Amino acid sequence: QVQLVESGGGLVQAGGSLRLSCAASGNIVHLGITGWYHQPPGKQRELVANITGGGRTNYADSVKGRFTISRDYAKNTVYLQMDSLKPEDTGAYYCAANVRSSGSSYYNQYWGQGTQVTVSS
């Protein structure tokens, strides 16, 4: 069993910053590609950024130059540094990770419970 716990959300003024954390725990042999997803109120969830097990990153055009995804291999934690926040960044942010557990040769995807980000104008 694997658990993902997000933290770091909150209320911030436009132009401000937040740092989200996604901590993975449980039966983890390898934490593979891990991503952050944004779900604005009343809209679908969309990929914001992801990072591979080797550290390669990918960003949605809307956040390039403002958000930075990183990972701490020792802590099995992935971070999302969010700078120059805009009101349209408001919504729930979810972490999803592909994890290989002991006794398995394949990866399963797990999701966290989400953390709320509100950016006021």
Buried (B, 14 or more C-beta within 10 A) or exposed (E): EBEBBBBBBEEBEBEBEBBBBBBBEEEBEEBBBBBBBBBEEEEEBEBBBBBBBEEEEBBBEEBEEBBBBBBEEEEBBBBBBBBEBBEEBBBBBBBBBBBBBEEEEEBEEBEBEBBEBBBEE
